[in-house]
Amino acid sequence: MTAIDPARHGGSVYRFVFWAFFSRLTPERAHSLAAFVIRCAGLPGVRNVVRILCKPPRESHVVALGLVFDSPFGLAAGFDKNAQMAIGLGAFGFGHVEVGTVTAHAQPGNPRPRLFRLIPDRALINRMGFNNDGAEVIARRLEKLRHIKKRPIIGVNIGKSRVVDVEDAESDYVTSTRLLAPVADYLVVNVSSPNTPGLRGLQELDSLEPLLGAVAHEAGSVPLLVKIAPDLDDVQVDEIARLCVRLKLSGIIATNTTVSREHLVTPSNIVDACGPGGLSGPPVAQRSHEVLRRIRSIVPPEFCVISVGGIETADDVRARIRDGATLVQGYTGYIYQGPWWARNINRGLQSHPEKGSSSTR
């Protein structure tokens, strides 16, 4: 009798479970249950079994930021806000996990409800508000993870604390950097979330240049990237790309969620009822891809560009790599596609290794 590979047959099972169970729960409750399963997958012994099922093929390895990534496909910030799932997520096949967004001060985030599914669009709207345990606590967790063998690359996404005025953002980011740079494989300055008042204004060059300069000085040799919004116009994207090259940053992550509500299938009354927040998933894919192309046309070949926004399949990852992405991240697809998502994408990339792996950017 041939053994059944749960990773191969799990897609249809997960779709049934999603519709029959998870879709009936609030999104945050469903996330909490998924987080429990993922943490269990990271336990010694269990993770070895999961890794056997999901380990990316060696041909998928990518060298970037001075690091070796098992796969070009990773999990974007926002899913593992408190660095509690990274090992399990790595076992499930993600080549890197970006934890956070982390702030210098612990904060509860915005009032609930603050996370909404747009199921017809396979999208999410969130206004979480950087809920996290704070840089000091998360730094201690990351220190413990650094000693685990066969862990994924772990990046840390940092943002402004809500209790800190925008005028004092620089010192707030520097505080987070001081605590987290020693335990991060790479750092990301998040100035593009729409859910912290005044944050996106930091993308203006007059504010962004001194902020990035101060964080880069504190980060030292740790690779530093900046994450930008899809709602910037083309001129702003170009200016930020040139600034990052001039400051000798390691890369750009393009893009965060959008405040746009265009081209949605979900009825407008349902969308309006969700209220403000960042939209993620397939509706942001086109703009995210456009921003990737603009950035790659400006920055040098060795500059790392991580593309995120609307990724669902191996073909999506392959298209981003073909158009200049060094690495690719997903998030919303995990909600709709289930635990074997990264594994399936890695196997899909393996079928065209000349297009989906072995980057040396």
VOBA-1610 file (N, C-alpha, C; in pm, whole numbers, padded with zeros to 5 digits, always signed):
BEGIN
Met+00085-00120+00000Met+00000+00000+00000Met+00088+00124+00000Thr+00059+00220-00087Thr+00136+00343-00097Thr+00093+00439+00013Ala+00191+00494+00084Ala+00158+00589+00190Ala+00106+00719+00130Ile+00011+00781+00197Ile-00044+00909+00153Ile+00040+01022+00208Asp+00083+01108+00120Asp+00159+01226+00160Asp+00061+01335+00198Pro+00051+01371+00327Pro-00046+01472+00367Pro-00018+01607+00307Ala+00108+01636+00278Ala+00140+01765+00217Ala+00088+01772+00074Arg+00083+01658+00006Arg+00036+01658-00132Arg-00116+01662-00139His-00183+01597-00046His-00329+01587-00051His-00397+01681+00047Gly-00317+01761+00118Gly-00375+01844+00223Gly-00449+01967+00175Gly-00427+02008+00047Gly-00491+02129-00001Gly-00642+02120+00002Ser-00697+02012-00053Ser-00842+01997-00055Ser-00897+01979+00084Val-00823+01909+00170Val-00867+01892+00308Val-00872+02027+00378Tyr-00768+02108+00360Tyr-00766+02239+00426Tyr-00879+02326+00375Arg-00907+02323+00245Arg-01017+02404+00192Arg-01149+02368+00259Phe-01170+02238+00279Phe-01291+02195+00348Phe-01291+02246+00492Val-01176+02231+00562Val-01168+02276+00700Val-01189+02427+00708Phe-01130+02500+00613Phe-01146+02646+00614Phe-01293+02685+00604Trp-01362+02629+00506Trp-01502+02667+00485Trp-01592+02616+00597Ala-01564+02495+00645Ala-01652+02436+00745Ala-01625+02486+00886Phe-01501+02531+00912Phe-01464+02563+01050Phe-01403+02702+01064Phe-01287+02724+01003Phe-01215+02849+01025Phe-01295+02971+00980Ser-01367+02959+00868Ser-01443+03075+00818Ser-01555+03115+00912Arg-01593+03025+01002Arg-01699+03055+01099Arg-01644+03121+01226Leu-01514+03118+01242Leu-01450+03181+01357Leu-01410+03323+01322Thr-01393+03407+01423Thr-01334+03537+01396Thr-01192+03516+01345Pro-01142+03602+01259Pro-01007+03582+01206Pro-00900+03571+01313Glu-00909+03649+01420Glu-00807+03642+01524Glu-00815+03510+01601Arg-00937+03460+01623Arg-00950+03330+01690Arg-00892+03220+01603Ala-00920+03224+01474Ala-00864+03125+01382Ala-00712+03133+01381His-00660+03255+01385His-00514+03273+01386His-00454+03212+01513Ser-00519+03229+01625Ser-00468+03174+01751Ser-00462+03022+01746Leu-00563+02959+01687Leu-00562+02813+01675Leu-00452+02767+01580Ala-00437+02838+01468Ala-00330+02804+01374Ala-00193+02821+01439Ala-00178+02927+01518Ala-00051+02952+01586Ala-00016+02837+01680Phe-00116+02783+01748Phe-00091+02669+01838Phe-00036+02550+01760Val-00097+02521+01646Val-00051+02408+01563Val+00091+02433+01514Ile+00119+02555+01471Ile+00252+02587+01419Ile+00357+02578+01529Arg+00324+02625+01649Arg+00420+02613+01760Arg+00447+02466+01791Cys+00344+02383+01783Cys+00364+02239+01805Cys+00456+02180+01699Ala+00443+02229+01575Ala+00529+02180+01467Ala+00674+02218+01489Gly+00698+02316+01573Gly+00835+02358+01602Gly+00899+02286+01718Leu+00825+02197+01783Leu+00880+02124+01897Leu+00983+02021+01851Pro+01085+01994+01932Pro+01184+01892+01895Pro+01115+01760+01863Gly+01163+01692+01763Gly+01102+01566+01722Gly+00993+01590+01621Val+00894+01670+01657Val+00784+01699+01564Val+00838+01774+01443Arg+00922+01873+01468Arg+00970+01954+01355Arg+01055+01872+01259Asn+01121+01767+01307Asn+01200+01683+01217Asn+01110+01611+01118Val+00996+01564+01165Val+00901+01496+01077Val+00843+01595+00976Val+00805+01712+01024Val+00747+01813+00935Val+00850+01856+00831Arg+00974+01871+00873Arg+01080+01912+00780Arg+01100+01809+00670Ile+01090+01681+00704Ile+01106+01577+00602Ile+01001+01594+00493Leu+00879+01630+00532Leu+00772+01649+00436Leu+00785+01779+00357Cys+00842+01882+00418Cys+00835+02017+00361Cys+00969+02080+00326Lys+01080+02014+00354Lys+01210+02076+00331Lys+01227+02115+00185Pro+01264+02240+00158Pro+01287+02282+00019Pro+01403+02205-00042Pro+01397+02177-00171Pro+01509+02109-00237Pro+01633+02197-00237Arg+01749+02135-00239Arg+01873+02210-00231Arg+01887+02308-00347Glu+01828+02275-00462Glu+01838+02364-00577Glu+01767+02497-00554Ser+01683+02503-00449Ser+01608+02626-00421Ser+01688+02727-00340His+01806+02689-00291His+01882+02778-00205His+01916+02909-00276Val+01910+03018-00199Val+01938+03152-00250Val+02038+03219-00157Val+02138+03284-00214Val+02233+03362-00136Val+02195+03509-00150Ala+02164+03571-00037Ala+02126+03712-00035Ala+02156+03770+00101Leu+02185+03898+00107Leu+02215+03967+00233Leu+02330+03901+00308Gly+02416+03831+00236Gly+02527+03760+00300Gly+02482+03634+00372Leu+02360+03586+00345Leu+02302+03471+00412Leu+02258+03368+00309Val+02245+03243+00353Val+02196+03137+00265Val+02052+03104+00305Phe+01959+03128+00214Phe+01818+03100+00236Phe+01784+02965+00173Asp+01716+02879+00246Asp+01679+02747+00193Asp+01585+02758+00074Ser+01510+02865+00068Ser+01414+02886-00040Ser+01402+03037-00062Pro+01369+03080-00184Pro+01346+03223-00205Pro+01215+03271-00144Phe+01131+03178-00099Phe+00999+03213-00050Phe+00995+03215+00102Gly+00950+03328+00157Gly+00943+03343+00302Gly+00810+03400+00345Leu+00793+03409+00477Leu+00669+03461+00534Leu+00689+03606+00575Ala+00599+03691+00530Ala+00609+03834+00558Ala+00577+03865+00704Ala+00618+03982+00747Ala+00589+04029+00882Ala+00438+04041+00902Gly+00395+04026+01028Gly+00255+04039+01062Gly+00192+03910+01107Phe+00245+03797+01061Phe+00189+03668+01101Phe+00244+03624+01236Asp+00376+03633+01251Asp+00441+03595+01377Asp+00491+03723+01444Lys+00401+03793+01506Lys+00434+03924+01561Lys+00531+03916+01679Asn+00528+03806+01754Asn+00603+03798+01878Asn+00713+03691+01879Ala+00755+03648+01760Ala+00865+03552+01748Ala+00838+03423+01826Gln+00716+03371+01810Gln+00678+03248+01880Gln+00654+03131+01786Met+00656+03156+01654Met+00624+03051+01558Met+00732+03025+01454Ala+00842+03098+01461Ala+00939+03095+01352Ala+00994+02956+01325Ile+01021+02879+01428Ile+01079+02746+01408Ile+00979+02654+01339Gly+00854+02656+01383Gly+00751+02576+01318Gly+00728+02619+01174Leu+00727+02749+01149Leu+00709+02799+01014Leu+00824+02757+00923Gly+00944+02758+00976Gly+01057+02710+00899Gly+01044+02563+00865Ala+00995+02484+00961Ala+00975+02341+00936Ala+00874+02319+00824Phe+00776+02406+00813Phe+00675+02394+00708Phe+00724+02439+00571Gly+00848+02488+00562Gly+00907+02513+00431Gly+00939+02656+00396Phe+00910+02750+00486Phe+00946+02889+00457Phe+01097+02908+00470Gly+01159+02967+00369Gly+01303+02988+00373Gly+01344+03096+00471His+01255+03189+00499His+01280+03289+00602His+01147+03331+00662Val+01155+03380+00784Val+01037+03428+00856Val+01071+03567+00908Glu+00988+03663+00872Glu+01009+03800+00922Glu+00912+03824+01038Val+00965+03836+01157Val+00880+03852+01274Val+00851+04000+01298Gly+00744+04026+01373Gly+00705+04163+01402Gly+00577+04199+01328Thr+00545+04323+01326Thr+00627+04439+01357Thr+00647+04452+01509Val+00773+04480+01548Val+00812+04495+01688Val+00834+04644+01716Thr+00786+04688+01830Thr+00807+04827+01872Thr+00889+04830+02001Ala+00951+04943+02026Ala+01035+04954+02146Ala+00953+04933+02273His+00829+04981+02271His+00739+04965+02386His+00634+04860+02354Ala+00608+04769+02447Ala+00499+04673+02428Ala+00367+04749+02412Gln+00279+04697+02327Gln+00151+04765+02308Gln+00044+04665+02264Pro-00082+04691+02303Pro-00189+04596+02273Pro-00245+04607+02133Gly-00213+04713+02062Gly-00270+04733+01930Gly-00406+04800+01937Asn-00474+04802+01825Asn-00604+04867+01816Asn-00715+04780+01876Pro-00827+04840+01911Pro-00940+04762+01964Pro-00992+04661+01860Arg-01044+04550+01911Arg-01107+04451+01822Arg-01252+04490+01795Pro-01305+04444+01679Pro-01241+04366+01573Pro-01145+04452+01490Arg-01038+04391+01443Arg-00934+04465+01372Arg-00874+04383+01259Leu-00931+04266+01233Leu-00886+04180+01123Leu-01009+04122+01055Phe-01015+04133+00921Phe-01135+04097+00847Phe-01097+04021+00721Arg-01175+03919+00689Arg-01155+03844+00565Arg-01248+03898+00456Leu-01193+03912+00337Leu-01274+03936+00217Leu-01262+03808+00133Ile-01342+03709+00166Ile-01323+03575+00111Ile-01337+03572-00042Pro-01433+03642-00103Pro-01440+03638-00250Pro-01314+03689-00318Asp-01239+03775-00249Asp-01114+03829-00305Asp-00990+03756-00254Arg-01010+03659-00166Arg-00899+03589-00098Arg-00804+03692-00035Ala-00865+03793+00026Ala-00790+03907+00079Ala-00821+03927+00226Leu-00743+04016+00288Leu-00763+04055+00428Leu-00761+04207+00438Ile-00833+04258+00537Ile-00815+04395+00581Ile-00775+04389+00728Asn-00666+04458+00763Asn-00626+04458+00903Asn-00594+04600+00949Arg-00625+04625+01073Arg-00580+04746+01142Arg-00532+04705+01281Met-00441+04607+01281Met-00394+04550+01406Met-00328+04654+01496Gly-00247+04742+01438Gly-00186+04848+01517Gly-00060+04807+01591Phe+00021+04717+01528Phe+00150+04677+01587Phe+00133+04621+01728Asn+00036+04533+01749Asn+00026+04465+01879Asn+00144+04370+01894Asn+00222+04388+02001Asn+00339+04302+02022Asn+00389+04317+02165Asp+00477+04227+02205Asp+00525+04222+02343Asp+00640+04317+02373Gly+00686+04391+02273Gly+00793+04488+02294Gly+00931+04431+02262Ala+01021+04520+02224Ala+01153+04480+02174Ala+01235+04402+02276Glu+01228+04439+02402Glu+01311+04372+02502Glu+01271+04226+02519Val+01141+04200+02529Val+01091+04063+02546Val+01120+03980+02422Ile+01094+04038+02306Ile+01113+03963+02182Ile+01261+03937+02155Ala+01347+04029+02193Ala+01491+04006+02179Ala+01535+03883+02258Arg+01480+03865+02377Arg+01515+03747+02457Arg+01469+03618+02389Arg+01352+03621+02327Arg+01303+03503+02255Arg+01393+03471+02137Leu+01431+03574+02064Leu+01514+03553+01947Leu+01652+03502+01984Glu+01704+03545+02097Glu+01834+03495+02143Glu+01831+03344+02159Lys+01721+03291+02212Lys+01708+03146+02230Lys+01697+03075+02095Leu+01631+03137+01998Leu+01613+03073+01868Leu+01744+03063+01791Arg+01837+03152+01818Arg+01962+03153+01742Arg+02043+03026+01763His+02016+02955+01869His+02093+02834+01900His+02028+02707+01846Ile+01915+02721+01778Ile+01846+02605+01723Ile+01901+02574+01584Lys+01939+02449+01563Lys+01994+02409+01434Lys+01881+02398+01331Lys+01917+02421+01205Lys+01825+02408+01093Lys+01703+02499+01106Arg+01725+02616+01165Arg+01616+02714+01173Arg+01614+02796+01046Pro+01502+02861+01015Pro+01500+02950+00899Pro+01576+03078+00928Ile+01607+03152+00824Ile+01655+03288+00842Ile+01544+03368+00910Ile+01578+03444+01014Ile+01477+03521+01087Ile+01510+03670+01078Gly+01424+03742+01009Gly+01435+03886+01004Gly+01344+03948+01108Val+01372+04073+01143Val+01290+04144+01241Val+01246+04277+01182Asn+01115+04296+01180Asn+01053+04417+01128Asn+01023+04509+01246Ile+01074+04631+01242Ile+01055+04724+01354Ile+00972+04844+01311Gly+00891+04894+01406Gly+00805+05008+01378Gly+00805+05107+01493Lys+00730+05215+01475Lys+00721+05320+01577Lys+00620+05282+01685Ser+00658+05301+01809Ser+00565+05282+01920Ser+00456+05387+01915Arg+00334+05346+01944Arg+00222+05441+01939Arg+00236+05553+02041Val+00297+05524+02156Val+00307+05625+02262Val+00413+05730+02231Val+00488+05710+02125Val+00595+05802+02088Val+00547+05893+01976Asp+00569+06022+01992Asp+00533+06118+01887Asp+00617+06094+01762Val+00558+06128+01648Val+00630+06111+01521Val+00762+06187+01523Glu+00764+06303+01589Glu+00887+06383+01597Glu+00999+06311+01669Asp+00963+06214+01753Asp+01063+06139+01829Asp+01082+05997+01775Ala+01034+05975+01654Ala+01039+05840+01597Ala+01182+05787+01584Glu+01275+05875+01549Glu+01411+05829+01525Glu+01470+05760+01648Ser+01458+05820+01763Ser+01514+05759+01885Ser+01441+05630+01921Asp+01311+05626+01889Asp+01232+05505+01917Asp+01280+05388+01831Tyr+01301+05412+01703Tyr+01353+05309+01614Tyr+01494+05267+01656Val+01574+05362+01696Val+01711+05331+01738Val+01711+05242+01862Thr+01619+05268+01954Thr+01607+05183+02073Thr+01576+05039+02034Ser+01479+05021+01944Ser+01446+04887+01898Ser+01565+04822+01828Thr+01635+04899+01749Thr+01752+04847+01677Thr+01860+04801+01774Arg+01884+04880+01877Arg+01986+04844+01975Arg+01955+04710+02041Leu+01830+04685+02068Leu+01789+04561+02135Leu+01783+04443+02038Leu+01742+04467+01915Leu+01710+04357+01824Leu+01818+04324+01722Ala+01901+04420+01686Ala+02005+04392+01585Ala+02096+04277+01625Pro+02137+04264+01752Pro+02226+04153+01787Pro+02165+04014+01770Val+02031+04006+01760Val+01966+03874+01753Val+01887+03856+01624Ala+01905+03946+01528Ala+01834+03939+01400Ala+01928+03902+01288Asp+01879+03822+01194Asp+01957+03794+01074Asp+01954+03914+00979Tyr+01844+03985+00980Tyr+01835+04113+00910Tyr+01726+04196+00978Leu+01730+04327+00956Leu+01634+04420+01015Leu+01558+04493+00904Val+01431+04524+00933Val+01349+04598+00838Val+01288+04718+00910Val+01305+04836+00854Val+01241+04956+00907Val+01105+04971+00839Asn+01000+04955+00917Asn+00863+04964+00865Asn+00814+05107+00882Val+00801+05176+00771Val+00746+05313+00773Val+00622+05318+00685Ser+00559+05202+00662Ser+00455+05196+00560Ser+00324+05134+00606Ser+00312+05097+00732Ser+00183+05047+00780Ser+00083+05162+00785Pro-00042+05139+00741Pro-00141+05246+00749Pro-00211+05253+00884Asn-00170+05169+00980Asn-00246+05154+01104Asn-00186+05221+01226Thr-00076+05294+01208Thr-00016+05374+01315Thr-00020+05520+01271Pro-00090+05606+01343Pro-00104+05745+01300Pro+00030+05812+01272Gly+00040+05874+01155Gly+00159+05951+01120Gly+00274+05869+01065Leu+00264+05735+01069Leu+00379+05653+01031Leu+00417+05671+00885Arg+00319+05668+00797Arg+00351+05674+00654Arg+00416+05806+00614Gly+00397+05909+00695Gly+00464+06036+00668Gly+00615+06025+00677Leu+00663+05921+00745Leu+00808+05901+00756Leu+00870+05856+00625Gln+00787+05823+00525Gln+00839+05788+00394Gln+00883+05911+00314Glu+00844+06029+00361Glu+00892+06151+00297Glu+01043+06162+00315Leu+01114+06199+00211Leu+01260+06194+00213Leu+01322+06274+00327Asp+01264+06390+00358Asp+01321+06473+00463Asp+01318+06401+00599Ser+01220+06315+00619Ser+01211+06238+00743Ser+01283+06104+00731Leu+01274+06043+00613Leu+01326+05907+00596Leu+01478+05902+00599Glu+01544+05999+00536Glu+01691+05993+00528Glu+01758+05994+00666Pro+01725+06089+00755Pro+01790+06085+00887Pro+01749+05962+00969Leu+01624+05916+00953Leu+01580+05797+01026Leu+01660+05674+00984Leu+01670+05652+00854Leu+01744+05535+00807Leu+01893+05546+00840Gly+01947+05668+00833Gly+02088+05686+00867Gly+02115+05651+01012Ala+02027+05693+01102Ala+02046+05664+01245Ala+02032+05516+01274Val+01931+05452+01213Val+01912+05309+01236Val+02028+05229+01177Ala+02074+05268+01058Ala+02186+05197+00996Ala+02311+05205+01082His+02335+05322+01141His+02451+05338+01229His+02441+05245+01349Glu+02322+05235+01407Glu+02303+05149+01524Glu+02307+05000+01487Ala+02257+04967+01368Ala+02251+04827+01326Ala+02389+04771+01296Gly+02484+04856+01261Gly+02618+04809+01232Gly+02622+04719+01109Ser+02670+04599+01125Ser+02687+04508+01011Ser+02563+04427+00979Val+02459+04441+01058Val+02336+04365+01033Val+02267+04422+00908Pro+02231+04339+00811Pro+02165+04390+00691Pro+02037+04468+00726Leu+02021+04583+00663Leu+01908+04670+00692Leu+01830+04700+00565Leu+01698+04681+00574Leu+01609+04709+00463Leu+01499+04804+00510Val+01428+04862+00415Val+01313+04946+00449Val+01192+04892+00373Lys+01076+04893+00439Lys+00953+04843+00376Lys+00865+04960+00340Ile+00823+04964+00212Ile+00749+05080+00163Ile+00606+05041+00123Ala+00523+05142+00108Ala+00381+05123+00077Ala+00357+05115-00073Pro+00253+05042-00115Pro+00217+05040-00257Pro+00146+05167-00301Asp+00108+05251-00205Asp+00031+05371-00236Asp+00120+05491-00269Leu+00250+05475-00261Leu+00341+05579-00308Leu+00327+05595-00459Asp+00346+05717-00508Asp+00346+05732-00654Asp+00483+05693-00709Asp+00493+05685-00840Asp+00615+05635-00902Asp+00736+05721-00869Val+00717+05852-00865Val+00828+05942-00833Val+00879+05914-00692Gln+00788+05895-00597Gln+00829+05866-00460Gln+00904+05734-00451Val+00857+05633-00523Val+00926+05504-00524Val+01068+05520-00576Asp+01082+05592-00686Asp+01214+05613-00744Asp+01307+05686-00647Glu+01254+05789-00582Glu+01337+05866-00489Glu+01383+05781-00371Ile+01294+05698-00318Ile+01333+05613-00205Ile+01435+05510-00248Ala+01418+05454-00368Ala+01514+05356-00418Ala+01654+05419-00428Arg+01660+05539-00483Arg+01790+05606-00495Arg+01848+05641-00358Leu+01762+05681-00265Leu+01808+05712-00130Leu+01869+05589-00064Cys+01804+05474-00077Cys+01854+05352-00014Cys+01989+05311-00072Val+02006+05331-00200Val+02136+05300-00261Val+02241+05397-00209Arg+02205+05524-00201Arg+02301+05624-00154Arg+02342+05600-00009Leu+02247+05554+00073Leu+02277+05527+00214Leu+02342+05390+00235Lys+02355+05315+00126Lys+02416+05182+00129Lys+02337+05085+00217Leu+02203+05098+00212Leu+02120+04997+00276Leu+02132+04866+00200Ser+02089+04759+00264Ser+02099+04628+00200Ser+01985+04599+00105Gly+01868+04664+00126Gly+01758+04631+00038Gly+01630+04707+00070Ile+01527+04675-00009Ile+01393+04730+00004Ile+01293+04615+00002Ile+01189+04625+00086Ile+01078+04531+00078Ile+00960+04606+00017Ala+00909+04553-00094Ala+00800+04618-00167Ala+00692+04512-00196Thr+00576+04524-00135Thr+00525+04638-00065Thr+00445+04594+00058Asn+00404+04693+00136Asn+00315+04670+00249Asn+00169+04663+00198Thr+00073+04671+00289Thr-00068+04670+00252Thr-00108+04804+00193Thr-00224+04805+00127Thr-00273+04926+00062Thr-00398+04978+00132Val-00417+05109+00123Val-00542+05169+00174Val-00647+05176+00064Ser-00610+05139-00058Ser-00704+05139-00169Ser-00810+05029-00151Arg-00927+05052-00205Arg-01032+04951-00206Arg-01082+04927-00349Glu-00997+04951-00446Glu-01035+04934-00586Glu-01028+04788-00629His-01111+04755-00729His-01106+04626-00798His-01140+04508-00706Leu-01225+04529-00607Leu-01266+04421-00517Leu-01394+04354-00567Val-01403+04225-00547Val-01522+04148-00582Val-01622+04149-00467Thr-01571+04152-00345Thr-01655+04155-00227Thr-01751+04275-00233Pro-01878+04255-00203Pro-01974+04367-00208Pro-01927+04486-00125Ser-01953+04605-00176Ser-01901+04727-00114Ser-01954+04747+00026Asn-02077+04704+00054Asn-02130+04723+00189Asn-02052+04641+00292Ile-02004+04522+00251Ile-01923+04440+00340Ile-01786+04503+00360Val-01729+04552+00251Val-01598+04618+00259Val-01607+04741+00348Asp-01711+04822+00328Asp-01727+04944+00407Asp-01744+04912+00555Ala-01812+04802+00585Ala-01835+04765+00725Ala-01706+04727+00796Cys-01606+04685+00721Cys-01476+04651+00782Cys-01406+04775+00836Gly-01430+04889+00773Gly-01367+05013+00818Gly-01225+05028+00765Pro-01149+05120+00824Pro-01013+05147+00776Pro-00917+05033+00805Gly-00806+05034+00734Gly-00703+04932+00755Gly-00631+04902+00625Gly-00531+04818+00634Gly-00451+04782+00519Gly-00507+04659+00450Leu-00522+04666+00320Leu-00572+04556+00239Leu-00455+04475+00185Ser-00462+04343+00199Ser-00356+04255+00149Ser-00418+04142+00067Gly-00335+04073-00008Gly-00383+03964-00091Gly-00381+04000-00238Pro-00448+03921-00324Pro-00444+03943-00469Pro-00477+04085-00515Pro-00566+04160-00446Pro-00594+04296-00496Pro-00472+04388-00498Val-00368+04359-00421Val-00250+04445-00420Val-00140+04393-00513Ala-00163+04279-00577Ala-00058+04213-00655Ala-00006+04299-00770Gln-00096+04359-00846Gln-00052+04435-00964Gln+00038+04551-00925Arg-00003+04630-00826Arg+00079+04745-00787Arg+00210+04700-00725Ser+00205+04596-00644Ser+00328+04544-00584Ser+00428+04504-00692His+00378+04440-00796His+00465+04396-00905His+00522+04516-00981Glu+00438+04618-01001Glu+00486+04739-01067Glu+00597+04807-00988Val+00579+04815-00857Val+00681+04878-00772Val+00812+04799-00778Leu+00801+04667-00778Leu+00921+04583-00791Leu+00998+04618-00917Arg+00929+04627-01030Arg+00997+04656-01156Arg+01066+04793-01153Arg+00999+04891-01093Arg+01057+05026-01086Arg+01184+05024-01002Ile+01177+04958-00887Ile+01294+04955-00799Ile+01410+04884-00867Arg+01382+04770-00928Arg+01491+04693-00990Arg+01553+04770-01105Ser+01478+04857-01170Ser+01534+04935-01281Ser+01630+05042-01233Ile+01628+05071-01102Ile+01710+05179-01045Ile+01828+05125-00966Val+01806+05023-00886Val+01909+04976-00794Val+02007+04882-00865Pro+02128+04867-00811Pro+02226+04777-00873Pro+02188+04630-00855Pro+02245+04541-00934Pro+02208+04399-00931Pro+02224+04334-00793Glu+02325+04377-00718Glu+02349+04313-00589Glu+02257+04362-00478Phe+02179+04466-00506Phe+02087+04521-00408Phe+01969+04427-00389Cys+01935+04395-00265Cys+01829+04298-00236Cys+01692+04365-00245Val+01605+04308-00326Val+01466+04353-00335Val+01376+04235-00299Ile+01300+04250-00193Ile+01206+04146-00151Ile+01067+04189-00194Ser+01004+04108-00277Ser+00872+04142-00329Ser+00764+04069-00249Val+00662+04145-00209Val+00552+04088-00132Val+00424+04161-00171Gly+00316+04084-00181Gly+00188+04143-00216Gly+00114+04059-00318Gly+00014+03983-00272Gly-00070+03907-00364Gly-00012+03776-00411Ile+00090+03725-00345Ile+00151+03598-00385Ile+00062+03481-00344Glu+00033+03393-00440Glu-00048+03275-00410Glu+00015+03145-00459Thr+00086+03147-00570Thr+00134+03025-00633Thr+00283+03034-00666Ala+00338+02917-00703Ala+00477+02914-00747Ala+00497+03001-00871Asp+00397+03006-00959Asp+00408+03092-01077Asp+00419+03239-01037Asp+00346+03278-00932Asp+00357+03416-00884Asp+00498+03445-00834Val+00556+03351-00758Val+00691+03369-00708Val+00789+03376-00824Arg+00771+03286-00920Arg+00861+03281-01035Arg+00856+03412-01114Ala+00736+03468-01130Ala+00722+03593-01204Ala+00793+03707-01134Arg+00785+03711-01001Arg+00853+03818-00928Arg+01005+03803-00940Ile+01054+03680-00931Ile+01198+03658-00944Ile+01244+03696-01085Arg+01165+03659-01183Arg+01199+03693-01322Arg+01209+03843-01342Asp+01126+03919-01269Asp+01126+04065-01284Asp+01215+04136-01182Gly+01301+04059-01115Gly+01405+04124-01036Gly+01402+04104-00887Ala+01306+04029-00835Ala+01303+04005-00691Ala+01415+03910-00651Thr+01483+03945-00545Thr+01584+03857-00488Thr+01517+03748-00407Leu+01419+03787-00327Leu+01339+03698-00245Leu+01193+03741-00259Val+01103+03650-00220Val+00960+03678-00229Val+00896+03639-00097Gln+00799+03717-00053Gln+00727+03686+00070Gln+00577+03676+00044Gly+00510+03598+00128Gly+00366+03591+00127Gly+00313+03599+00269Tyr+00184+03618+00279Tyr+00118+03620+00409Tyr-00027+03576+00393Thr-00106+03656+00321Thr-00250+03631+00312Thr-00279+03495+00251Gly-00198+03451+00157Gly-00218+03320+00097Gly-00215+03207+00198Tyr-00140+03226+00306Tyr-00131+03123+00409Tyr-00267+03100+00475Ile-00344+03208+00489Ile-00476+03198+00551Ile-00569+03115+00466Tyr-00561+03132+00335Tyr-00655+03066+00244Tyr-00604+02933+00190Gln-00472+02910+00195Gln-00417+02789+00134Gln-00370+02685+00235Gly-00347+02725+00358Gly-00321+02628+00461Gly-00175+02596+00486Pro-00149+02501+00578Pro-00014+02480+00630Pro+00088+02430+00528Trp+00042+02367+00419Trp+00138+02312+00322Trp+00169+02411+00210Trp+00127+02535+00228Trp+00142+02635+00122Trp+00286+02653+00078Ala+00377+02675+00172Ala+00517+02698+00137Ala+00577+02575+00070Arg+00541+02458+00122Arg+00590+02333+00064Arg+00547+02321-00081Asn+00421+02351-00109Asn+00371+02339-00245Asn+00437+02441-00338Ile+00461+02561-00289Ile+00530+02660-00371Ile+00674+02616-00400Asn+00742+02565-00299Asn+00879+02519-00321Asn+00885+02406-00423Arg+00788+02314-00418Arg+00785+02206-00516Arg+00754+02260-00654Gly+00667+02361-00661Gly+00638+02422-00789Gly+00758+02492-00849Leu+00838+02556-00765Leu+00960+02621-00813Leu+01061+02518-00861Gln+01061+02403-00798Gln+01157+02297-00835Gln+01134+02249-00978Ser+01010+02259-01025Ser+00981+02213-01161Ser+01041+02303-01267His+01078+02427-01229His+01148+02519-01319His+01264+02583-01244Pro+01363+02503-01202Pro+01470+02557-01116Pro+01550+02669-01179Glu+01558+02671-01311Glu+01637+02776-01375Glu+01571+02912-01362Lys+01440+02913-01328Lys+01367+03040-01315Lys+01337+03075-01171Gly+01352+02980-01078Gly+01304+03007-00945Gly+01403+02984-00835Ser+01534+02975-00864Ser+01627+02948-00755Ser+01767+02992-00791Ser+01857+02968-00695Ser+02001+02988-00713Ser+02039+03133-00740Ser+01957+03226-00695Ser+01993+03367-00708Ser+02113+03398-00621Thr+02198+03486-00669Thr+02313+03528-00587Thr+02310+03678-00562Arg+02191+03739-00574Arg+02181+03882-00547Arg+02210+03909-00402
//
